[in-house]
Amino acid sequence: MRLIIALTIALCMFQYVSAQSCTELTCQKFALSSCTGDIYNRLVAKVEAKGVQINLICPSQYYCGDNPFWNASNTESSERICLPLGNVGHHCDPTIPVTCVPGLQCYPPFTPAPPVRDIEAKVEVDATTVYTCQILNFLTVGEKCSVTSDCYSPDSRTQIECDGFTRTCTPMIPSSKDSTCISDDHCPPNQFCNQTTNCLPRVALGGNCSENADSCVVNAICASVSIDNNNMTCIPIFSRQENETCSFGSSYHGFLDACDISKNVYCQAGICRAAPAPVSTTNCSKDACSSNQRCMCTPANPSGECITSYIPADTSACKTTALAYFDCLAASNCADGNANVPKSCGYQKCKKPLCDYMGACNTPNPFTSCFSGNDNFATIGFCGNLTPGASSITSPAIIITVLSVILALMF
């Protein structure tokens, strides 16, 4: 992704609707444009005087954030504007989920990890702290680390720290528990946490996964053997055919299923079934679309037409790229959860398959129509030509100074 102020991004404007009414959705074309939302964060509609909801979506290199120079008395001043997603060291807003380039996190100034673990310790951050975009959580359990922020810990339950003595990413297990894990993230990528709270090798293709549905190797999904046999087995992703049993897969980066998506079948209520037939109508504000479509309006057709939206556009490409990505993770002993983070195992060894998978297996929706130019999930951020930087914690950049000058000229 190119984090520059784009002056040549083409204008894109269309509308999307519920079954009853249309809501205008406009893709903004410039940095610093007025906005109500972006591709990455929750949409907040702007309600006009006539009661019509207007959604102004930022281009793909930007997020919708607070205008630092907003003036309530100036009717020409916008409260929220499109601001560049931050690269390493750039300022960010911790109150908005995504203000950094995908793969980075918004983080307060660097503080070294304590030399001794203390799972009861709490650190409070001052409200005036300057947050910056940083490369964090790129290591998994057992890998050598420098500080705790290096270690991948997806939620408060998993709590993994950089041990002050061994300098490895180590699970924080309360002393009251006689165990080595309480979550799969407490184990290396090629292991899982079983019901007796020990890390064991992941179950290979064809193996029994009845004890733990998340115990299969990374390129497999746990599903029942057949309709008449409830025993669970690890099967290849996208391998089950129509009317065979299935279960949903789980990935942080794209669509995943046990059913053969290239044959137009998907897991529905535990059985691989054909996708519902698409509905063709020139008035979907009145006529209902199928369950895998959205009703979208265009200036040429304000009543709307049904557009396939809940499944990937190219199902064969999705299957092919998914197999390549998860096979790469399995061969390289890398985790899926942090594979998009620079310096992680998955990023270093499987970046190309990951980006291909993200591009082919992310389902379309109205907001992604605001990708700029040829951007898509396979080209944004570090999947494109953006360089992440050399260190995991860096100093704040001068991006706010640049924005200040531009905003002063505009407002």
Helices and strands as residue ranges (DSSP letters): E 12-17, E 22-27, E 46-47, E 53-57, E 62-66, E 80-84, E 105-107, E 132-134, G 148-150, E 160-162, E 169-171, G 184-186, E 191-193, E 199-201, E 220-226, E 229-236, G 261-263, E 265-268, E 271-274, E 293-298, E 301-308, H 315-332, H 345-361, G 366-370, G 381-383, H 399-410
